[in-house]
């Protein structure tokens, strides 16, 4: 197989993690890990991880909500061997216990239940009989339908696959996996393994994949034993200081009144930034001793400040949370969410704000081990059924895609999947591509119209261009309006 790039998602990029590790070592903080995650006793009860525990409670509140799904789709171009694709899928499920896991109550406590290796159905829907003009519309319809499947978390596997057959030797491979056993980082792992296994099986070779040193349930048992006592209290103490006092609630201007009860209805908006702008942002980041993620995050905080006038803002981001060799190639739910609190008071310049952001992220990285779910439990923010706890807006930078090379002329093209949900009021996800930064904004349709989010993305691009042109400008004076808006203002009178 050949791919246009496999996603490796981790709100803090690899460059950020390397910089943070270096800075922490400079300050005398030991970032090397001597910890070893052992294999579990075969008869051990497998608890939920702390992240899974919150996923379990959410599912009890709204069983099967598709907002907890991780769907993705790829277009396969070339001579596809369907039996070998299905064999590859089944081998991945055999290798990773997380993909054979369900969550059930046993003796009054939710636990992970791992079932023996099984065959995952791969139903094929033939669309070749449709008129040419109807192919893409039907692909989009079936892709959304597949993504909106409501899983029963008590029944393994929490995974569904399907294949759509199109003319001219094209197929669309659909996969949907519940977040309780999978995360966005795992998407890249899954597709890399699928590529390697498919190439081997098509060439009548055995699987070249080595057996995994541990499994996700081993991590679950270890996590429960490790994250306690003095270590947990030291980590929690940092977050109590960081998130102490009255927590700010971001009041973005909305198109519709906020509903009393949180809704997951959502949509996506897309925006491509010029390659030249991305290059200038990288140059600025290097000059400031920061990373692209920090610069983009600081710009996003500036945008939120300009929209709301609020000087105290908490925005969420995610970290891969895979700081062990044993779990680097393991599929499961590892990603941790970090609530990053920014002080925008005193009308700082962007350069000054960037240094504030740098310190916030350094502290968060050094105390990343507390699962977000445990933070919520510890801090107990005021209950509000209309908002997510601690923050309402998320920011993510996806790592640069990793090309996958195979021995067959089967190309992969990633397709956009919209399952009609949004976990937060707004989530901005950026990806570095050869053509420049690509933005995807996921937003709640109960709050925002599509035109509003598209305008916000345009403002963000204007702001980024203003930042690279004048980083010493006060953030309140940086440009925001797009060229079209400026023209309208000048000609409206």
C-alpha positions as CSV (number, residue, x, y, z in Angstrom):
1,X,0.0,0.0,0.0
2,X,1.0,3.6,-0.4
3,X,-0.5,6.4,1.7
4,X,-0.7,10.1,1.5
5,X,0.1,10.1,5.2
6,X,-1.0,8.4,8.4
7,X,-2.2,10.7,11.2
8,X,-0.4,10.7,14.5
9,X,-2.5,12.9,16.8
10,X,-1.2,14.4,20.0
11,X,-2.2,17.9,20.9
12,X,1.4,18.6,22.0
13,X,3.6,17.7,19.1
14,X,6.8,15.6,19.2
15,X,8.8,18.8,19.0
16,X,7.0,20.2,22.0
17,X,7.7,17.0,24.0
18,X,11.4,17.0,23.2
19,X,11.7,20.7,24.1
20,X,9.8,20.2,27.4
21,X,11.9,17.2,28.3
22,X,15.1,19.3,27.7
23,X,13.8,22.3,29.7
24,X,12.8,20.2,32.6
25,X,16.2,18.5,32.7
26,X,17.8,22.0,32.7
27,X,15.7,22.7,35.8
28,X,16.8,19.5,37.5
29,X,13.6,17.6,36.9
30,X,14.1,13.9,36.1
31,X,12.2,13.0,33.0
32,X,13.7,9.6,32.5
33,X,11.4,6.7,33.3
34,X,12.7,3.7,35.2
35,X,9.1,2.3,35.5
36,X,8.3,-1.0,34.0
37,X,4.7,-2.1,33.3
38,X,4.5,-5.8,34.0
39,X,2.2,-8.4,32.4
40,X,-0.9,-9.2,34.6
41,X,-1.7,-12.4,36.2
42,X,-4.0,-14.3,33.8
43,X,-6.7,-14.5,36.5
44,X,-6.5,-10.9,37.5
45,X,-9.6,-8.7,37.6
46,X,-9.1,-5.9,35.0
47,X,-10.3,-2.5,36.2
48,X,-11.2,0.3,34.0
49,X,-8.5,2.9,33.4
50,X,-9.3,6.3,34.9
51,X,-10.1,7.6,31.4
52,X,-12.4,4.6,30.7
53,X,-14.2,5.2,34.0
54,X,-15.5,8.6,32.8
55,X,-16.4,7.1,29.4
56,X,-18.4,4.4,31.3
57,X,-20.3,7.1,33.3
58,X,-21.0,9.1,30.2
59,X,-22.4,6.0,28.5
60,X,-24.6,5.2,31.5
61,X,-26.1,8.7,31.0
62,X,-26.6,8.5,27.3
63,X,-26.0,4.9,26.1
64,X,-24.3,4.6,22.7
65,X,-23.9,8.3,22.1
66,X,-22.0,8.5,18.7
67,X,-20.0,11.4,20.1
68,X,-17.9,8.7,21.8
69,X,-17.0,7.1,18.4
70,X,-13.8,7.4,16.6
71,X,-14.7,6.8,12.9
72,X,-12.3,7.1,10.0
73,X,-12.5,6.2,6.3
74,X,-9.9,5.7,3.5
75,X,-10.3,5.4,-0.2
76,X,-8.4,2.5,-1.7
77,X,-7.3,2.8,-5.3
78,X,-6.0,-0.2,-7.1
79,X,-6.5,-4.0,-7.2
80,X,-7.8,-4.7,-3.7
81,X,-7.6,-8.3,-2.4
82,X,-10.6,-8.3,0.0
83,X,-9.8,-11.6,1.7
84,X,-6.3,-10.4,2.6
85,X,-7.8,-7.1,3.9
86,X,-10.2,-9.0,6.1
87,X,-7.4,-11.3,7.3
88,X,-5.3,-8.2,8.1
89,X,-8.2,-6.7,10.1
90,X,-8.6,-9.9,12.1
91,X,-4.9,-10.1,12.8
92,X,-4.9,-6.6,14.3
93,X,-7.9,-7.5,16.5
94,X,-6.1,-10.6,17.6
95,X,-2.9,-8.7,18.4
96,X,-4.6,-5.9,20.4
97,X,-6.7,-7.0,23.4
98,X,-8.2,-3.5,23.6
99,X,-10.1,-4.3,20.3
100,X,-11.6,-7.4,21.9
101,X,-12.6,-5.6,25.1
102,X,-16.0,-4.7,26.5
103,X,-17.0,-2.8,29.7
104,X,-19.3,-4.6,32.1
105,X,-20.4,-4.6,35.7
106,X,-19.1,-7.6,37.7
107,X,-19.8,-7.8,41.4
108,X,-21.0,-4.3,41.4
109,X,-17.9,-2.8,39.7
110,X,-17.3,-1.9,36.0
111,X,-14.5,-4.0,34.6
112,X,-12.7,-4.7,31.3
113,X,-13.7,-8.1,29.9
114,X,-11.4,-9.4,27.1
115,X,-12.9,-12.0,24.8
116,X,-10.8,-14.6,22.7
117,X,-9.7,-13.7,19.2
118,X,-12.7,-13.4,16.8
119,X,-13.5,-12.7,13.2
120,X,-14.7,-9.2,12.5
121,X,-17.3,-9.0,9.7
122,X,-16.4,-6.9,6.7
123,X,-19.6,-6.5,4.7
124,X,-19.2,-5.2,1.2
125,X,-21.7,-2.8,-0.4
126,X,-21.5,-2.7,-4.1
127,X,-22.2,0.9,-5.5
128,X,-21.1,0.3,-9.0
129,X,-24.7,0.1,-10.3
130,X,-25.4,3.7,-9.3
131,X,-25.2,6.5,-11.8
132,X,-21.8,8.2,-11.8
133,X,-23.3,11.3,-10.3
134,X,-24.7,9.4,-7.4
135,X,-21.5,7.6,-6.2
136,X,-20.1,10.3,-3.9
137,X,-23.4,11.2,-2.4
138,X,-24.0,7.6,-1.4
139,X,-20.5,7.2,-0.1
140,X,-21.1,10.2,2.2
141,X,-24.4,8.9,3.3
142,X,-23.2,5.5,4.2
143,X,-20.0,6.9,5.8
144,X,-22.1,9.1,8.1
145,X,-24.5,6.2,8.9
146,X,-21.6,4.0,9.8
147,X,-20.0,6.7,12.0
148,X,-23.3,7.2,13.9
149,X,-23.6,3.6,15.0
150,X,-24.6,3.4,18.7
151,X,-22.2,0.8,20.4
152,X,-23.3,-1.3,23.3
153,X,-20.2,-1.0,25.5
154,X,-21.0,-4.3,27.2
155,X,-20.6,-6.3,23.9
156,X,-17.2,-6.9,22.2
157,X,-15.8,-6.0,19.9
158,X,-16.4,-2.3,20.1
159,X,-15.4,-2.0,16.5
160,X,-17.3,-2.1,13.1
161,X,-15.8,-2.3,9.6
162,X,-17.4,-2.0,6.2
163,X,-16.2,-1.8,2.6
164,X,-17.9,0.2,-0.2
165,X,-17.1,-1.0,-3.8
166,X,-16.9,1.7,-6.5
167,X,-16.1,1.6,-10.2
168,X,-12.5,1.8,-11.6
169,X,-11.0,-0.5,-8.9
170,X,-11.9,1.9,-6.1
171,X,-13.1,1.0,-2.6
172,X,-13.8,3.0,0.6
173,X,-12.8,1.2,3.8
174,X,-14.9,2.3,6.8
175,X,-13.9,1.7,10.4
176,X,-15.6,2.9,13.6
177,X,-14.2,2.2,17.0
178,X,-15.5,3.2,20.4
179,X,-13.3,5.7,22.3
180,X,-13.3,3.5,25.4
181,X,-10.8,1.2,23.7
182,X,-9.2,3.5,21.2
183,X,-7.8,7.0,20.7
184,X,-6.8,9.3,17.9
185,X,-3.1,8.3,18.2
186,X,-4.2,4.6,17.7
187,X,-5.6,5.6,14.2
188,X,-2.1,5.9,12.8
189,X,-1.0,2.7,14.5
190,X,-3.9,0.8,13.1
191,X,-3.3,1.9,9.5
192,X,0.4,1.3,9.7
193,X,-0.3,-2.3,10.9
194,X,-2.9,-2.7,8.3
195,X,-0.4,-1.7,5.6
196,X,2.3,-4.1,6.8
197,X,0.0,-7.0,7.3
198,X,-1.8,-6.6,4.0
199,X,1.5,-6.5,2.1
200,X,2.6,-9.6,3.8
201,X,-0.6,-11.6,3.3
202,X,-0.9,-10.6,-0.4
203,X,2.6,-11.9,-0.9
204,X,1.9,-15.2,1.0
205,X,4.2,-14.3,3.9
206,X,3.4,-14.7,7.6
207,X,2.8,-11.6,9.7
208,X,6.1,-9.7,10.3
209,X,4.6,-8.0,13.4
210,X,6.3,-8.9,16.7
211,X,4.1,-9.9,19.6
212,X,3.3,-6.9,21.9
213,X,5.3,-6.8,25.2
214,X,2.1,-5.9,27.2
215,X,-1.6,-5.3,26.5
216,X,-3.9,-2.4,27.4
217,X,-5.4,-4.3,30.4
218,X,-1.9,-4.6,31.8
219,X,-1.5,-0.9,31.7
220,X,-4.9,-0.5,33.4
221,X,-3.9,-2.6,36.4
222,X,-0.5,-0.9,36.6
223,X,-2.0,2.6,36.4
224,X,-4.3,2.0,39.3
225,X,-1.4,0.8,41.4
226,X,1.2,3.4,40.4
227,X,-0.8,6.7,40.4
228,X,-1.4,7.0,44.1
229,X,0.3,8.2,47.3
230,X,2.9,10.9,47.3
231,X,3.2,10.9,43.5
232,X,-0.5,11.6,43.0
233,X,-0.6,14.2,45.7
234,X,2.3,16.1,44.2
235,X,0.7,16.1,40.8
236,X,-2.7,17.1,42.2
237,X,-1.1,20.0,44.2
238,X,0.1,21.6,41.0
239,X,-3.3,21.5,39.4
240,X,-5.0,22.8,42.6
241,X,-2.7,25.8,42.3
242,X,-3.1,26.2,38.6
243,X,-6.9,25.9,38.6
244,X,-7.5,27.4,42.1
245,X,-10.0,30.1,42.8
246,X,-13.1,30.8,40.7
247,X,-12.8,29.0,37.4
248,X,-13.5,31.2,34.4
249,X,-16.3,30.3,32.0
250,X,-15.6,31.2,28.4
251,X,-18.4,33.3,27.0
252,X,-18.0,33.1,23.2
253,X,-20.6,35.1,21.4
254,X,-23.1,32.6,19.9
255,X,-25.8,32.7,17.3
256,X,-28.3,30.8,19.4
257,X,-29.1,30.7,23.2
258,X,-27.2,28.0,25.0
259,X,-29.5,25.0,25.7
260,X,-30.1,24.1,29.4
261,X,-28.8,20.6,28.8
262,X,-25.6,19.8,26.9
263,X,-26.1,18.6,23.3
264,X,-23.7,16.8,21.1
265,X,-25.1,17.9,17.8
266,X,-22.3,19.3,15.7
267,X,-20.7,20.0,12.3
268,X,-17.3,20.7,10.8
269,X,-15.8,23.7,9.0
270,X,-12.5,23.5,7.0
271,X,-9.8,26.1,6.2
272,X,-6.4,26.0,4.4
273,X,-3.7,28.4,5.4
274,X,-1.0,29.5,2.9
275,X,2.2,27.6,3.0
276,X,4.2,30.8,3.2
277,X,2.3,31.7,6.5
278,X,3.2,28.3,8.0
279,X,6.8,28.8,7.1
280,X,6.9,32.3,8.8
281,X,5.2,30.8,11.9
282,X,7.9,28.2,12.1
283,X,10.6,30.8,11.8
284,X,9.1,32.9,14.6
285,X,8.8,29.9,16.8
286,X,12.4,29.0,16.4
287,X,13.5,32.5,17.1
288,X,11.5,32.6,20.3
289,X,12.8,29.2,21.5
290,X,9.3,27.8,21.4
291,X,7.5,25.4,19.1
292,X,4.9,25.8,16.4
293,X,2.2,24.4,18.8
294,X,3.0,27.1,21.4
295,X,2.8,29.8,18.8
296,X,-0.4,28.6,17.3
297,X,-1.9,28.1,20.8
298,X,-0.9,31.6,21.9
299,X,-2.6,33.0,18.7
300,X,-5.7,31.0,19.5
301,X,-5.8,32.4,23.0
302,X,-5.4,35.9,21.5
303,X,-8.4,35.2,19.2
304,X,-10.6,34.0,22.2
305,X,-9.5,37.1,24.1
306,X,-10.5,39.4,21.2
307,X,-13.8,37.7,20.9
308,X,-14.7,37.7,24.6
309,X,-12.6,40.4,26.3
310,X,-11.8,37.8,29.0
311,X,-8.3,37.9,30.4
312,X,-8.4,34.5,32.2
313,X,-9.1,31.7,29.8
314,X,-8.9,27.9,30.1
315,X,-8.5,25.9,26.9
316,X,-8.1,22.2,26.6
317,X,-5.5,20.3,24.7
318,X,-4.4,16.7,24.6
319,X,-1.1,14.8,25.1
320,X,-0.4,11.3,23.8
321,X,0.5,10.1,27.3
322,X,2.7,7.3,25.8
323,X,5.9,7.9,27.7
324,X,6.7,4.2,28.0
325,X,8.4,2.1,25.3
326,X,6.0,-0.7,26.0
327,X,2.9,1.3,25.0
328,X,4.2,3.3,22.1
329,X,2.8,0.8,19.6
330,X,-0.2,-0.3,21.7
331,X,-3.8,0.6,20.6
332,X,-6.0,1.8,23.4
333,X,-7.4,4.9,25.2
334,X,-4.2,6.7,26.4
335,X,-4.7,10.3,25.4
336,X,-4.9,12.7,28.3
337,X,-6.6,16.1,28.3
338,X,-4.7,19.1,29.8
339,X,-6.6,22.2,30.9
340,X,-4.3,25.1,30.0
341,X,-5.0,28.3,31.8
342,X,-3.8,31.5,30.3
343,X,-3.3,34.9,31.9
344,X,-3.9,37.6,29.2
345,X,-4.0,40.6,31.6
346,X,-1.9,43.7,31.3
347,X,-2.3,44.0,27.5
348,X,0.9,42.0,26.7
349,X,2.6,42.0,23.3
350,X,2.3,38.7,21.5
351,X,5.9,38.0,22.2
352,X,5.3,38.4,26.0
353,X,2.2,36.2,25.8
354,X,4.1,33.5,24.0
355,X,6.5,33.3,26.9
356,X,3.6,33.1,29.4
357,X,2.2,30.2,27.3
358,X,5.6,28.5,27.3
359,X,5.7,28.5,31.1
360,X,2.1,27.2,31.3
361,X,2.8,24.3,29.0
362,X,6.1,23.4,30.7
363,X,4.2,23.1,34.0
364,X,1.4,21.1,32.5
365,X,3.8,18.7,30.8
366,X,5.6,18.1,34.1
367,X,2.3,17.2,35.7
368,X,0.6,15.4,32.9
369,X,0.1,12.1,34.6
370,X,-3.2,13.0,36.4
371,X,-6.0,11.8,34.2
372,X,-8.4,14.7,33.3
373,X,-11.2,12.6,34.7
374,X,-9.5,12.5,38.1
375,X,-8.9,16.3,37.9
376,X,-12.6,16.9,37.5
377,X,-13.3,14.7,40.4
378,X,-10.7,16.5,42.6
379,X,-11.6,20.0,41.7
380,X,-15.4,19.5,41.6
381,X,-16.3,22.5,39.4
382,X,-19.9,23.8,39.8
383,X,-22.2,21.4,38.0
384,X,-23.6,22.9,34.8
385,X,-25.5,20.6,32.5
386,X,-25.1,23.1,29.6
387,X,-21.3,23.0,29.5
388,X,-18.4,20.6,29.6
389,X,-16.4,20.7,32.9
390,X,-13.3,23.0,33.3
391,X,-13.3,24.3,29.7
392,X,-15.5,24.5,26.7
393,X,-13.0,25.0,23.9
394,X,-10.3,22.6,22.7
395,X,-7.1,23.2,20.6
396,X,-5.1,20.4,18.9
397,X,-2.1,20.3,16.6
398,X,-1.8,17.0,14.8
399,X,1.7,15.8,14.2
400,X,3.0,15.7,10.6
401,X,1.7,12.6,8.8
402,X,4.1,9.7,8.5
403,X,4.2,8.2,5.0
404,X,3.6,4.5,4.7
405,X,5.2,2.5,1.9
406,X,4.2,-1.0,0.8
407,X,4.9,-3.4,-2.0
408,X,1.5,-3.1,-3.7
409,X,0.2,-0.4,-6.0
410,X,-2.7,0.3,-3.7
411,X,-3.0,4.0,-2.8
412,X,-4.7,5.4,0.4
413,X,-6.6,8.7,0.4
414,X,-8.0,9.8,3.8
415,X,-11.6,11.0,3.6
416,X,-13.4,13.4,5.9
417,X,-15.8,11.8,8.3
418,X,-18.6,13.8,9.9
419,X,-20.7,11.9,12.3
420,X,-22.8,15.0,13.2
421,X,-21.5,15.5,16.7
422,X,-19.3,17.8,18.7
423,X,-17.9,17.2,22.2
424,X,-17.1,20.8,22.9
425,X,-18.5,24.2,22.0
426,X,-15.6,24.5,19.6
427,X,-12.6,22.4,18.9
428,X,-9.9,23.7,16.5
429,X,-7.6,21.1,15.1
430,X,-4.6,22.0,12.9
431,X,-2.4,19.7,10.8
432,X,0.9,20.5,9.1
433,X,0.8,19.6,5.4
434,X,3.2,20.4,2.6
435,X,0.6,22.9,1.4
436,X,0.5,24.7,4.7
437,X,-1.6,24.4,7.9
438,X,-5.0,22.8,7.5
439,X,-7.6,23.6,10.0
440,X,-10.7,21.7,11.0
441,X,-13.2,23.3,13.3
442,X,-15.7,21.1,15.1
443,X,-18.5,23.1,16.6
444,X,-21.9,22.7,18.3
445,X,-24.7,23.5,15.9
446,X,-27.0,24.4,18.8
447,X,-24.7,27.4,19.4
448,X,-23.2,28.4,16.1
449,X,-24.1,28.8,12.4
450,X,-21.6,27.6,9.8
451,X,-20.9,31.1,8.6
452,X,-19.9,32.2,12.1
453,X,-17.2,29.5,12.4
454,X,-16.0,30.1,8.8
455,X,-15.6,33.8,9.7
456,X,-13.7,32.8,12.9
457,X,-11.2,30.8,10.9
458,X,-10.7,33.7,8.6
459,X,-10.0,35.9,11.6
460,X,-7.5,33.4,12.9
461,X,-5.6,33.5,9.6
462,X,-5.6,37.3,9.7
463,X,-4.3,37.3,13.3
464,X,-1.5,34.8,12.5
465,X,-0.4,37.0,9.5
466,X,-0.4,40.0,11.8
467,X,1.6,38.1,14.5
468,X,4.4,37.1,12.1
469,X,4.6,40.6,10.8
470,X,4.7,42.3,14.2
471,X,5.2,40.0,17.2
472,X,5.9,43.0,19.4
473,X,2.5,44.5,18.8
474,X,0.1,44.4,21.8
475,X,-2.4,41.6,21.3
476,X,-5.4,44.0,21.5
477,X,-4.1,45.9,18.4
478,X,-3.3,42.9,16.2
479,X,-5.4,42.8,13.0
480,X,-8.4,40.6,13.0
481,X,-10.7,41.4,10.0
482,X,-10.3,39.6,6.7
483,X,-9.6,41.5,3.5
484,X,-13.2,41.1,2.4
485,X,-14.5,42.5,5.7
486,X,-12.2,45.5,5.5
487,X,-13.3,46.1,2.0
488,X,-17.0,46.0,3.1
489,X,-16.4,48.4,5.9
490,X,-14.6,50.9,3.6
491,X,-17.3,50.7,0.9
492,X,-20.4,50.3,3.1
493,X,-20.7,54.0,3.8
